[in-house]
Amino acid sequence: MPTDVAASRVLVVGSANVDFAVAAPRLPRVGETVTGGTLLVNRGGKGANQAVAARRLGAEVRLIACVGDDASGREIRAALESERIGVAGVSVTGEAATGTALIVIDPEGHNQITVAPGANRHLAPDHVRARGEDFAWARVVVCQLETPLETTAFALEEARRHRAITVLNPAPAREGIPDIWRLVDYLTPNEGEAERLTGVAVHDRGSASAAGQALRRLGVGTAILTLGAEGALACTDGGEFRIAAHRVSVVDTTAAGDAFTGALSAALGAGRAIESALRFANAAAALTCTRRGAQPSLPTGAEVERLLAAR
């Protein structure tokens, strides 16, 4: 399967963070201190991760985000520019620090994450409104839920007005999400997010199907549940199908979902059929799990191609 998605134009509206990640002997229990870990400081945030993922796979990418007027914000912007991502839409606020995530990862790659949103909360609809040229340029517009919900809703409305494909990664699942589902062509929740949105506990293929169909009844075009080691299940208007996961040695699952959403968006923007796009996204997510960190772990198109060819 070719991985050339150079014809894809992806606009990401979302978060940008600095990540402090500790690889620990195990995840701590409530009130417990676990020592013996190693620290990795790198860049993250679901929006920035998804932008970097799509760019490394060959898509043209622009990002609309907000960072603080601080060293972390300047480093994030510089790093995005070095990836050749358009950053004209990355604003700077002096009212809050750059978003920060604290992450603990155990030896099996499971993690616990908490985020101080900081500047991400200052990404207002008016800022997105001022980037009309980006929406006119984009073939795909990608959003998440780490920025204000009203901003996400406006971005999806604007994308629909410009007839772009819309992708929403509903993470983190939150209370008070407005009725935006009719604006979403592709929704990419994991099991926990699907359960919070539908009330259906996802524990096997049948329950994943039930949750996916419940999401479609809300108005979503295609619901794609990412199921970790069980791959991904797509619920479309033409039926359902599952893509099996690649078997890899898991080091850190941080940003695997972002790699999936970024790769899916790049592939859809290149005009790929949904099944081909899902295989591409599954491979990108699998490779991300084999390395530490968020953006440092995101693969290139050549790496994805090799994994797909080896299957």
Backbone bond lengths (Angstrom), bond angles and torsions (degrees), N, CA, C in turn:
res aa  C-N    CA-C-N  psi(-1)  N-CA   C-N-CA  omega(-1)  CA-C   N-CA-C  phi
1 M - - - 1.463 - - 1.519 108.98 -
2 P 1.315 120.58 124.87 1.453 121.08 178.97 1.516 110.97 -68.43
3 T 1.319 116.76 150.17 1.456 120.36 179.37 1.517 111.76 -112.94
4 D 1.347 118.67 12.10 1.449 121.07 -180.00 1.516 109.38 -73.29
5 V 1.332 116.45 108.87 1.464 120.78 177.94 1.528 109.52 -119.01
6 A 1.344 115.75 31.06 1.458 120.34 -175.75 1.519 112.43 -62.89
7 A 1.345 117.94 -21.31 1.460 120.11 179.46 1.519 111.62 -78.66
8 S 1.325 117.33 -6.66 1.462 121.64 -174.91 1.526 110.75 -83.77
9 R 1.334 115.33 134.19 1.469 121.45 176.51 1.523 107.75 -120.18
10 V 1.324 115.94 111.13 1.470 122.39 -172.13 1.523 109.71 -115.77
11 L 1.319 116.14 125.83 1.463 122.67 173.50 1.521 108.08 -108.60
12 V 1.323 116.66 123.58 1.458 122.01 178.03 1.521 108.51 -108.21
13 V 1.326 116.27 129.97 1.456 122.72 174.78 1.522 106.40 -114.95
14 G 1.335 117.36 112.29 1.460 116.59 -175.57 1.504 114.38 178.13
15 S 1.321 114.87 -154.59 1.461 123.61 -168.49 1.519 112.83 -93.10
16 A 1.338 114.28 158.35 1.463 122.07 172.56 1.525 107.35 -143.01
17 N 1.317 116.36 127.73 1.467 121.70 -174.70 1.515 111.75 -133.08
18 V 1.321 114.97 165.24 1.453 121.40 162.32 1.525 106.24 -102.83
19 D 1.332 117.29 136.32 1.462 123.07 -176.88 1.526 111.11 -109.11
20 F 1.328 115.79 132.75 1.463 122.38 170.10 1.526 106.56 -112.20
21 A 1.329 116.19 105.81 1.460 121.35 -173.75 1.527 110.63 -113.83
22 V 1.336 116.04 131.64 1.463 122.20 178.05 1.526 108.89 -115.70
23 A 1.318 116.29 121.62 1.462 121.44 171.23 1.521 107.20 -84.50
24 A 1.335 116.94 110.57 1.468 122.48 -172.32 1.523 111.35 -113.28
25 P 1.350 117.63 160.20 1.464 119.74 177.67 1.519 112.67 -60.40
26 R 1.329 117.40 -29.69 1.461 122.79 175.39 1.516 108.61 -164.06
27 L 1.324 116.64 165.14 1.455 120.61 177.68 1.526 109.48 -75.16
28 P 1.316 118.29 138.11 1.476 119.80 -178.30 1.524 112.12 -73.56
29 R 1.329 114.82 148.95 1.461 120.55 170.05 1.517 108.82 -84.65
30 V 1.334 116.90 171.38 1.462 121.03 -179.48 1.529 109.77 -58.31
31 G 1.329 116.08 127.70 1.463 121.17 177.55 1.508 114.89 80.20
32 E 1.324 118.24 3.35 1.469 121.29 -175.22 1.525 110.81 -104.65
33 T 1.324 115.70 144.71 1.459 122.65 171.91 1.521 108.65 -106.69
34 V 1.323 116.47 126.82 1.467 122.04 177.31 1.518 107.51 -111.15
35 T 1.319 117.57 123.01 1.464 121.67 -179.09 1.525 110.37 -104.36
36 G 1.337 115.43 174.67 1.460 120.91 175.79 1.510 114.08 94.04
37 G 1.342 118.53 9.74 1.455 121.06 -178.12 1.518 112.96 -87.91
38 T 1.324 115.88 172.16 1.463 122.64 175.17 1.523 108.52 -121.73
39 L 1.329 116.63 144.63 1.457 122.67 -173.74 1.523 111.29 -101.53
40 L 1.352 115.34 137.19 1.462 122.17 172.00 1.519 107.02 -129.08
41 V 1.333 117.04 122.80 1.459 122.54 176.78 1.526 107.85 -106.47
42 N 1.316 116.37 121.28 1.464 119.47 179.55 1.518 109.78 -150.89
43 R 1.307 116.81 -173.70 1.455 121.99 -177.03 1.525 110.76 -98.48
44 G 1.341 115.17 144.87 1.449 120.52 -179.84 1.514 111.14 -152.02
45 G 1.324 115.86 -142.93 1.461 122.15 -171.47 1.520 108.51 91.34
46 K 1.317 116.56 131.27 1.465 119.47 -173.06 1.524 112.51 -58.96
47 G 1.329 116.67 -41.66 1.456 118.32 179.90 1.514 112.49 -62.67
48 A 1.338 116.52 -51.05 1.461 120.33 -179.56 1.527 111.09 -63.99
49 N 1.337 117.32 -39.85 1.470 119.64 178.10 1.520 111.20 -59.49
50 Q 1.322 116.83 -46.22 1.456 120.53 -178.12 1.525 111.47 -66.46
51 A 1.332 116.08 -35.02 1.462 119.83 176.33 1.526 110.82 -64.84
52 V 1.328 116.78 -46.22 1.464 120.37 179.76 1.528 110.50 -64.89
53 A 1.336 116.78 -40.69 1.464 119.70 179.31 1.524 110.85 -58.54
54 A 1.331 117.50 -48.89 1.458 120.83 -179.07 1.524 111.14 -64.01
55 R 1.329 116.99 -39.23 1.470 120.14 -178.28 1.519 111.79 -67.33
56 R 1.328 117.61 -43.00 1.470 119.24 -178.87 1.521 111.80 -65.83
57 L 1.314 116.17 -22.76 1.459 120.32 178.81 1.518 112.03 -88.14
58 G 1.336 117.60 -0.21 1.458 120.74 171.28 1.506 116.67 115.18
59 A 1.326 119.05 -9.70 1.463 121.00 -178.30 1.525 110.73 -74.05
60 E 1.331 116.01 153.63 1.452 120.99 165.39 1.530 106.98 -78.86
61 V 1.319 117.14 135.44 1.464 119.91 -171.80 1.525 110.46 -137.46
62 R 1.336 114.81 140.39 1.455 122.53 169.44 1.527 107.96 -127.20
63 L 1.343 115.88 148.84 1.461 121.06 -178.36 1.522 110.07 -125.42
64 I 1.336 115.99 133.45 1.459 123.12 169.59 1.525 106.76 -109.65
65 A 1.326 116.84 117.94 1.463 121.39 -174.98 1.520 108.52 -156.60
66 C 1.339 116.57 -177.61 1.459 122.08 178.04 1.522 109.43 -142.85
67 V 1.326 116.58 129.26 1.462 122.42 177.81 1.522 108.99 -123.24
68 G 1.310 115.96 166.45 1.454 121.16 178.85 1.521 111.84 -80.32
69 D 1.323 115.42 162.01 1.462 121.39 175.84 1.528 107.91 -85.00
70 D 1.329 114.80 69.93 1.466 121.03 -174.94 1.520 109.51 -149.11
71 A 1.314 115.50 177.05 1.467 119.96 -176.77 1.518 111.75 -61.07
72 S 1.334 117.32 -41.07 1.465 120.14 -179.77 1.525 110.92 -62.17
73 G 1.339 117.00 -42.49 1.456 120.30 179.06 1.515 111.91 -62.92
74 R 1.325 117.02 -42.21 1.461 120.06 179.04 1.522 111.27 -66.03
75 E 1.329 116.99 -38.11 1.468 120.15 178.55 1.520 111.13 -66.59
76 I 1.326 117.03 -40.06 1.462 120.61 178.68 1.525 110.31 -61.88
77 R 1.313 116.55 -48.19 1.459 120.40 -178.94 1.539 111.21 -61.27
78 A 1.331 116.35 -43.29 1.460 120.36 179.76 1.526 111.31 -64.03
79 A 1.339 116.17 -40.34 1.462 119.68 179.90 1.530 111.18 -65.98
80 L 1.317 117.11 -40.37 1.465 120.36 177.21 1.526 110.90 -62.96
81 E 1.328 116.41 -41.93 1.466 119.99 177.68 1.527 110.75 -62.05
82 S 1.353 116.55 -37.49 1.467 119.59 179.85 1.523 111.76 -66.81
83 E 1.345 116.43 -23.60 1.472 121.14 175.36 1.529 111.14 -83.88
84 R 1.317 116.47 -1.08 1.473 123.86 -176.72 1.530 111.62 63.67
85 I 1.315 114.94 42.59 1.463 122.77 172.79 1.525 107.74 -98.98
86 G 1.323 117.21 135.94 1.446 121.22 178.73 1.516 110.93 -68.16
87 V 1.344 117.59 122.11 1.467 121.47 -174.30 1.527 112.56 -117.32
88 A 1.333 117.81 15.45 1.464 119.38 178.20 1.526 110.95 -60.66
89 G 1.327 116.62 -26.07 1.455 121.32 -179.80 1.517 114.21 -90.57
90 V 1.331 118.48 4.77 1.464 121.50 177.52 1.523 107.85 -89.87
91 S 1.319 116.71 105.87 1.457 121.34 -177.29 1.526 110.90 -89.38
92 V 1.323 115.64 165.73 1.465 122.50 -179.10 1.520 107.96 -124.24
93 T 1.334 116.64 132.91 1.459 121.80 176.43 1.519 110.39 -119.66
94 G 1.319 115.04 142.70 1.456 119.91 173.86 1.511 112.47 -95.55
95 E 1.341 116.83 4.77 1.459 121.35 -175.46 1.524 113.60 -92.81
96 A 1.325 117.43 -7.78 1.469 120.27 -179.58 1.522 109.32 -158.08
97 A 1.318 115.84 155.89 1.463 121.15 176.42 1.526 109.93 -76.07
98 T 1.304 115.54 158.43 1.466 120.61 173.75 1.532 109.69 -55.95
99 G 1.328 116.27 140.62 1.457 120.87 179.00 1.523 111.92 -53.78
100 T 1.338 115.16 143.93 1.462 120.57 -176.36 1.520 110.34 -133.82
101 A 1.327 116.49 134.27 1.460 122.07 177.04 1.524 109.99 -116.05
102 L 1.337 116.15 137.20 1.460 122.92 174.62 1.517 107.43 -110.88
103 I 1.334 116.93 123.86 1.462 122.06 -170.70 1.521 109.42 -129.85
104 V 1.333 116.21 135.51 1.463 122.00 172.00 1.522 107.74 -120.47
105 I 1.338 116.84 131.79 1.466 122.22 -178.06 1.523 108.80 -122.86
106 D 1.348 117.15 133.96 1.467 120.28 177.53 1.527 110.40 -93.23
107 P 1.334 119.63 174.36 1.458 121.44 -175.97 1.529 114.60 -62.22
108 E 1.339 117.92 -20.83 1.469 120.80 177.57 1.525 112.38 -87.69
109 G 1.335 117.37 -0.94 1.451 121.14 178.68 1.513 114.85 91.88
110 H 1.346 117.88 -1.05 1.463 120.26 176.13 1.526 109.42 -72.22
111 N 1.341 115.85 150.72 1.454 117.31 -176.80 1.517 113.07 -137.05
112 Q 1.313 115.10 162.10 1.460 124.85 168.20 1.521 106.79 -124.08
113 I 1.334 117.26 132.51 1.459 121.10 -175.14 1.521 109.48 -132.51
114 T 1.317 115.89 135.48 1.459 120.73 168.98 1.522 107.50 -131.74
115 V 1.343 115.81 144.32 1.461 121.04 -171.81 1.521 110.48 -127.47
116 A 1.334 116.31 134.91 1.459 122.63 166.79 1.530 106.02 -99.61
117 P 1.338 119.12 104.45 1.471 121.04 -169.86 1.525 114.36 -61.66
118 G 1.332 117.52 -35.93 1.457 119.98 177.39 1.514 112.71 53.16
119 A 1.323 116.32 -124.05 1.465 122.46 -174.89 1.526 113.13 -61.00
120 N 1.325 117.94 -24.38 1.458 119.91 179.41 1.531 111.87 -57.52
121 R 1.321 116.77 -31.30 1.462 120.81 179.51 1.529 112.78 -70.50
122 H 1.328 116.16 -11.02 1.464 120.53 -178.19 1.530 112.06 -99.17
123 L 1.323 117.43 8.72 1.467 120.18 174.74 1.532 107.37 -81.27
124 A 1.308 116.42 94.89 1.462 122.12 -171.88 1.527 111.59 -93.13
125 P 1.338 117.13 159.21 1.466 120.41 176.39 1.527 112.82 -55.00
126 D 1.327 118.22 -35.97 1.460 119.99 -179.53 1.518 111.96 -62.50
127 H 1.330 116.38 -34.97 1.466 119.19 177.64 1.527 110.20 -66.75
128 V 1.316 116.48 -42.30 1.464 120.29 178.43 1.530 110.12 -66.23
129 R 1.316 116.85 -39.68 1.471 121.31 179.53 1.534 111.09 -58.26
130 A 1.319 116.23 -34.17 1.465 120.38 -178.50 1.523 112.91 -72.93
131 R 1.330 117.80 -8.69 1.464 121.69 -177.76 1.529 111.67 -103.93
132 G 1.320 116.98 36.41 1.458 120.97 -178.75 1.513 113.69 -55.04
133 E 1.326 117.61 -34.08 1.470 120.20 179.83 1.530 111.50 -63.24
134 D 1.327 116.70 -32.11 1.469 119.47 178.57 1.530 111.08 -68.32
135 F 1.325 116.86 -39.66 1.467 120.10 179.10 1.526 110.61 -68.85
136 A 1.323 117.33 -36.08 1.459 120.20 177.64 1.528 111.04 -66.82
137 W 1.330 116.67 -30.38 1.468 122.67 -178.99 1.522 112.17 -77.74
138 A 1.324 118.09 -34.13 1.472 122.59 -167.32 1.520 113.26 -74.32
139 R 1.332 115.33 143.88 1.463 121.50 167.69 1.521 110.77 -93.96
140 V 1.337 115.74 -27.74 1.469 121.77 178.88 1.529 108.01 -133.83
141 V 1.329 116.65 136.43 1.460 122.12 174.32 1.526 107.80 -118.64
142 V 1.335 116.10 128.20 1.461 122.92 -174.89 1.526 109.67 -117.36
143 C 1.329 116.81 132.90 1.464 122.08 177.48 1.530 109.85 -131.64
144 Q 1.354 115.38 162.14 1.457 122.86 172.17 1.521 106.73 -135.57
145 L 1.338 117.62 -163.43 1.462 121.36 -176.32 1.525 112.71 -122.02
146 E 1.333 117.88 27.90 1.464 121.10 177.47 1.524 112.55 -94.49
147 T 1.327 117.63 0.20 1.453 122.90 176.40 1.526 107.81 -118.75
148 P 1.327 119.89 172.91 1.468 119.76 -176.99 1.526 113.18 -54.47
149 L 1.333 115.48 138.26 1.453 119.88 -176.05 1.524 112.08 -62.40
150 E 1.336 116.96 -33.89 1.460 118.56 179.20 1.529 111.43 -67.39
151 T 1.333 116.70 -28.92 1.459 120.73 176.92 1.517 110.41 -71.07
152 T 1.326 116.48 -42.81 1.460 120.41 176.36 1.523 110.80 -60.16
153 A 1.325 116.92 -45.49 1.458 120.61 179.82 1.524 111.23 -60.68
154 F 1.344 116.87 -43.02 1.451 119.57 179.58 1.525 111.00 -64.69
155 A 1.341 116.70 -41.96 1.464 120.09 -179.41 1.521 111.31 -61.71
156 L 1.320 117.42 -40.97 1.468 120.49 179.05 1.525 110.73 -67.51
157 E 1.322 118.12 -39.25 1.462 121.47 176.07 1.532 110.66 -61.40
158 E 1.325 115.47 -45.00 1.460 119.99 -179.70 1.521 111.22 -64.96
159 A 1.331 116.85 -39.59 1.458 120.68 177.17 1.524 110.85 -62.34
160 R 1.320 116.68 -44.00 1.453 120.28 179.34 1.539 110.79 -63.80
161 R 1.340 116.07 -38.04 1.464 119.71 179.16 1.525 111.55 -62.48
162 H 1.339 116.38 -31.93 1.462 121.04 179.01 1.532 112.27 -94.21
163 R 1.324 116.59 7.62 1.468 122.64 175.54 1.525 112.82 61.78
164 A 1.336 116.21 33.44 1.459 120.86 173.96 1.521 109.51 -85.33
165 I 1.326 116.70 155.07 1.465 122.22 170.17 1.519 107.55 -69.43
166 T 1.328 117.99 135.63 1.462 121.02 -179.66 1.520 111.10 -111.44
167 V 1.317 115.93 135.34 1.468 123.53 177.26 1.524 107.34 -127.47
168 L 1.320 116.21 127.18 1.467 121.20 176.45 1.519 109.42 -121.64
169 N 1.325 115.56 122.11 1.457 122.22 170.92 1.529 106.29 -96.83
170 P 1.348 119.46 103.87 1.464 121.71 -170.58 1.524 112.25 -80.06
171 A 1.323 114.27 62.60 1.460 120.82 -175.26 1.522 109.20 -134.39
172 P 1.334 116.55 136.46 1.466 124.78 -8.63 1.520 111.04 -72.85
173 A 1.340 116.66 146.98 1.464 120.51 176.24 1.517 108.91 -61.50
174 R 1.332 116.37 132.84 1.464 120.69 -172.30 1.521 110.50 -134.59
175 E 1.322 114.34 161.33 1.452 120.01 172.45 1.525 109.47 -78.82
176 G 1.318 115.98 153.03 1.456 120.58 171.97 1.509 115.47 79.64
177 I 1.335 118.58 18.81 1.465 120.35 177.68 1.532 108.46 -64.81
178 P 1.336 118.44 127.50 1.462 119.82 179.46 1.529 111.04 -69.82
179 D 1.314 116.26 171.50 1.463 121.56 -178.03 1.527 109.60 -77.24
180 I 1.330 115.49 80.42 1.462 121.87 -176.45 1.528 112.90 -106.42
181 W 1.323 116.54 0.59 1.466 120.06 -167.34 1.523 112.95 -63.17
182 R 1.314 118.13 -32.88 1.471 121.28 179.46 1.526 111.62 -66.83
183 L 1.339 116.40 -16.30 1.459 121.20 179.81 1.523 112.70 -90.19
184 V 1.332 117.37 -3.03 1.467 121.88 -172.09 1.524 110.20 -104.40
185 D 1.331 115.80 116.11 1.470 119.85 175.57 1.524 110.97 -78.01
186 Y 1.346 116.81 -40.52 1.467 121.30 -178.37 1.532 108.16 -135.27
187 L 1.332 115.99 124.31 1.461 123.17 177.50 1.516 108.32 -111.56
188 T 1.361 118.06 134.99 1.466 120.88 -173.90 1.529 112.22 -126.65
189 P 1.333 118.53 68.13 1.466 120.13 176.97 1.528 112.12 -83.23
190 N 1.338 116.28 155.67 1.459 119.29 166.03 1.529 108.46 -87.78
191 E 1.331 117.20 -174.26 1.470 119.45 -175.74 1.527 111.93 -60.33
192 G 1.341 116.61 -47.32 1.452 120.05 -177.57 1.514 112.67 -64.57
193 E 1.314 117.00 -40.61 1.466 120.79 178.82 1.524 111.22 -66.67
194 A 1.332 116.53 -40.23 1.465 119.71 177.75 1.531 110.44 -62.26
195 E 1.335 116.46 -40.01 1.466 119.72 179.21 1.519 110.92 -64.74
196 R 1.326 117.99 -43.44 1.458 120.27 -179.28 1.529 111.80 -64.95
197 L 1.316 116.48 -33.21 1.458 119.57 -178.36 1.524 113.05 -79.43
198 T 1.341 116.94 -26.82 1.465 119.89 -173.04 1.520 114.40 -117.94
199 G 1.343 117.80 -19.85 1.461 120.52 -173.12 1.512 113.32 82.15
200 V 1.341 118.28 1.46 1.464 122.62 179.62 1.525 109.01 -95.42
201 A 1.323 117.93 117.74 1.460 121.73 177.67 1.523 109.15 -71.85
202 V 1.331 116.40 123.19 1.469 121.03 -176.88 1.517 109.33 -96.64
203 H 1.341 116.49 114.15 1.462 120.67 -179.38 1.521 112.80 -137.61
204 D 1.343 118.66 -5.41 1.456 121.59 177.31 1.526 108.52 -160.76
205 R 1.351 116.10 -177.35 1.465 120.12 -176.95 1.530 111.69 -60.58
206 G 1.320 117.11 -40.46 1.455 120.13 -178.11 1.511 112.74 -64.85
207 S 1.336 117.29 -45.43 1.460 119.84 -179.67 1.528 111.02 -71.08
208 A 1.339 117.57 -32.50 1.460 119.91 175.54 1.525 110.48 -63.80
209 S 1.325 115.69 -40.54 1.465 120.44 177.07 1.527 110.67 -62.76
210 A 1.333 116.47 -43.43 1.468 120.08 -179.74 1.518 110.92 -62.30
211 A 1.331 117.09 -42.14 1.461 120.38 178.65 1.527 110.94 -65.82
212 G 1.330 116.30 -42.64 1.459 120.07 179.09 1.519 112.38 -60.85
213 Q 1.329 116.27 -42.50 1.465 119.69 178.98 1.525 111.06 -68.35
214 A 1.335 117.19 -34.41 1.461 119.88 176.33 1.522 110.75 -64.02
215 L 1.319 117.26 -38.37 1.464 120.68 177.13 1.525 111.00 -66.22
216 R 1.310 117.06 -38.86 1.461 119.83 178.08 1.531 110.74 -65.28
217 R 1.317 117.16 -34.86 1.461 119.30 178.30 1.531 112.01 -67.44
218 L 1.348 116.58 -23.21 1.461 119.46 174.99 1.523 111.74 -69.86
219 G 1.343 116.53 -20.81 1.453 120.92 -179.76 1.511 115.08 125.90
220 V 1.339 117.37 -4.02 1.468 121.78 178.84 1.526 109.98 -65.45
221 G 1.321 116.97 139.24 1.456 120.17 178.55 1.518 112.15 -67.10
222 T 1.330 117.12 -59.13 1.468 122.91 178.31 1.519 108.43 -132.38
223 A 1.329 116.79 126.97 1.464 122.27 176.73 1.530 108.02 -101.74
224 I 1.331 116.34 123.80 1.459 122.01 -179.84 1.518 107.86 -118.26
225 L 1.327 117.28 108.82 1.454 121.68 -179.88 1.520 109.00 -91.44
226 T 1.341 116.39 122.13 1.454 120.10 175.05 1.522 108.02 -88.16
227 L 1.335 115.91 126.94 1.462 121.87 -167.98 1.526 112.97 -119.12
228 G 1.323 117.08 26.06 1.454 120.08 177.00 1.520 112.03 61.25
229 A 1.315 116.28 -125.50 1.463 121.52 -177.62 1.521 112.95 -65.70
230 E 1.340 117.10 -12.85 1.471 120.68 178.01 1.526 112.56 -93.72
231 G 1.320 117.82 5.88 1.454 120.42 175.62 1.513 113.00 86.54
232 A 1.324 116.65 -135.36 1.463 121.32 -177.53 1.517 109.17 -144.63
233 L 1.329 115.65 146.27 1.458 122.38 178.28 1.515 108.35 -119.31
234 A 1.332 116.79 125.69 1.460 122.44 178.57 1.516 109.74 -106.45
235 C 1.322 116.55 127.29 1.461 123.27 175.25 1.518 107.39 -111.13
236 T 1.328 116.79 109.71 1.455 122.68 -174.31 1.522 109.69 -119.30
237 D 1.332 115.69 173.59 1.463 118.29 177.71 1.526 111.72 -70.95
238 G 1.340 117.32 -12.26 1.459 121.15 177.58 1.515 113.97 -101.67
239 G 1.334 117.81 5.83 1.455 121.33 -179.63 1.512 111.97 126.40
240 E 1.325 116.93 -166.23 1.457 123.39 -177.09 1.520 110.97 -122.13
241 F 1.317 115.61 151.31 1.461 120.07 169.74 1.520 109.16 -154.86
242 R 1.324 115.43 152.88 1.455 122.13 -178.84 1.518 109.87 -115.23
243 I 1.315 115.87 141.19 1.462 122.85 173.85 1.521 107.43 -109.95
244 A 1.330 116.94 122.76 1.461 121.27 -178.25 1.525 110.77 -69.73
245 A 1.320 115.89 149.28 1.461 121.49 178.53 1.519 110.74 -77.12
246 H 1.336 115.94 153.31 1.462 120.91 170.04 1.525 108.78 -80.22
247 R 1.326 116.50 140.86 1.461 120.62 178.55 1.517 108.93 -87.88
248 V 1.315 116.57 112.74 1.463 122.05 -178.01 1.524 108.88 -132.59
249 S 1.330 115.34 165.57 1.463 121.24 175.40 1.527 107.94 -84.78
250 V 1.317 116.03 109.21 1.466 120.81 -173.70 1.528 110.66 -80.49
251 V 1.320 115.57 127.20 1.460 123.01 176.68 1.526 110.40 -108.44
252 D 1.339 116.82 -43.02 1.465 121.78 -174.71 1.525 107.76 -159.26
253 T 1.332 117.35 121.76 1.468 120.14 -178.32 1.524 112.95 -87.37
254 T 1.353 117.44 -0.79 1.464 119.83 178.12 1.530 110.58 -55.57
255 A 1.325 117.08 130.85 1.472 125.31 176.13 1.529 113.62 76.10
256 A 1.336 118.70 4.19 1.463 119.01 177.48 1.533 110.96 -62.39
257 G 1.338 116.12 -43.52 1.456 119.16 177.43 1.513 112.47 -64.57
258 D 1.337 117.04 -34.49 1.458 120.52 177.61 1.530 110.76 -69.20
259 A 1.330 116.71 -39.06 1.461 119.96 176.06 1.522 110.04 -60.85
260 F 1.337 116.11 -42.34 1.468 120.51 179.18 1.525 110.71 -60.33
261 T 1.333 116.66 -50.21 1.464 119.92 -177.13 1.525 111.36 -66.67
262 G 1.322 117.73 -41.27 1.463 119.98 178.03 1.509 112.54 -63.48
263 A 1.327 116.97 -42.81 1.467 120.87 179.41 1.515 111.44 -67.91
264 L 1.332 116.47 -42.09 1.460 120.39 177.28 1.525 110.29 -58.40
265 S 1.310 117.03 -45.09 1.463 121.45 -178.62 1.523 111.32 -63.94
266 A 1.335 116.76 -42.99 1.458 120.25 178.42 1.523 111.26 -61.57
267 A 1.334 116.46 -42.70 1.464 120.89 -178.72 1.523 111.50 -68.40
268 L 1.320 117.23 -42.50 1.463 120.11 178.48 1.525 110.79 -64.42
269 G 1.328 116.79 -37.68 1.448 120.57 178.67 1.513 112.99 -66.31
270 A 1.328 116.46 -23.45 1.462 121.33 176.75 1.526 112.13 -86.78
271 G 1.339 117.15 0.46 1.452 120.66 176.78 1.511 115.20 88.25
272 R 1.332 117.42 15.02 1.460 119.22 179.59 1.521 111.43 -72.53
273 A 1.318 115.80 149.37 1.459 121.65 173.52 1.523 108.56 -67.17
274 I 1.332 116.18 156.45 1.449 121.14 -172.55 1.530 112.03 -59.35
275 E 1.320 119.35 -41.82 1.466 119.39 -177.80 1.520 111.13 -65.21
276 S 1.335 117.82 -41.45 1.455 121.50 176.68 1.527 110.59 -63.54
277 A 1.325 116.64 -42.07 1.465 120.63 179.71 1.525 111.12 -62.85
278 L 1.341 117.16 -38.34 1.462 120.15 179.89 1.523 112.06 -68.63
279 R 1.313 117.58 -38.54 1.466 119.61 177.50 1.533 110.16 -62.68
280 F 1.301 115.54 -41.52 1.459 121.83 177.99 1.530 110.09 -61.63
281 A 1.334 116.75 -46.72 1.462 121.52 -178.49 1.519 111.46 -66.16
282 N 1.334 117.38 -40.44 1.458 121.16 179.59 1.520 111.48 -61.19
283 A 1.331 115.84 -40.71 1.461 119.67 -179.97 1.522 110.77 -67.24
284 A 1.324 117.65 -41.42 1.464 120.62 178.64 1.524 110.95 -62.13
285 A 1.330 117.37 -42.76 1.462 121.11 179.16 1.523 111.36 -64.15
286 A 1.330 117.04 -40.98 1.462 120.49 -179.61 1.528 111.27 -61.45
287 L 1.325 116.81 -44.80 1.459 120.18 179.98 1.522 111.50 -63.86
288 T 1.320 117.07 -35.63 1.457 121.07 179.74 1.525 111.17 -61.55
289 C 1.309 117.49 -33.66 1.472 122.03 -179.23 1.521 113.05 -69.85
290 T 1.319 117.88 -13.15 1.468 120.55 -175.62 1.521 113.18 -89.96
291 R 1.365 116.97 1.92 1.456 120.55 -176.12 1.527 109.92 -136.47
292 R 1.309 116.51 156.99 1.464 120.99 177.28 1.517 111.05 -79.79
293 G 1.333 114.03 152.64 1.454 120.48 172.01 1.512 113.17 91.77
294 A 1.320 115.12 173.94 1.461 121.38 179.78 1.523 108.95 -91.24
295 Q 1.313 117.98 -87.67 1.467 119.57 -177.52 1.529 114.11 -63.50
296 P 1.339 119.99 -33.94 1.465 117.95 177.19 1.530 113.24 -61.08
297 S 1.334 117.69 -22.37 1.468 120.27 -175.48 1.526 113.30 -89.00
298 L 1.330 118.28 -8.50 1.464 120.76 -172.75 1.527 110.47 -73.91
299 P 1.339 118.18 132.07 1.468 121.43 -171.77 1.525 113.63 -84.22
300 T 1.306 114.91 166.67 1.462 122.51 172.69 1.532 110.12 -91.96
301 G 1.321 115.90 167.18 1.454 119.98 177.10 1.514 112.62 -61.10
302 A 1.349 117.23 -37.59 1.466 119.91 -179.94 1.524 111.05 -64.08
303 E 1.323 117.11 -38.40 1.464 120.23 178.85 1.523 111.17 -66.62
304 V 1.312 117.10 -41.20 1.462 120.29 177.15 1.518 110.66 -63.51
305 E 1.321 116.54 -41.68 1.461 120.33 179.77 1.530 111.39 -60.67
306 R 1.335 116.28 -41.69 1.466 119.04 179.64 1.520 111.22 -64.01
307 L 1.328 117.03 -41.07 1.455 119.16 -179.85 1.523 111.17 -66.05
308 L 1.303 117.47 -41.56 1.464 120.70 178.95 1.526 111.14 -64.93
309 A 1.332 116.26 -38.87 1.475 120.26 -179.40 1.522 111.68 -68.22
310 A 1.340 116.66 -27.02 1.467 120.71 -177.04 1.504 112.37 -81.00
311 R 1.331 117.74 -10.72 1.467 120.33 -174.33 1.510 110.90 -73.63
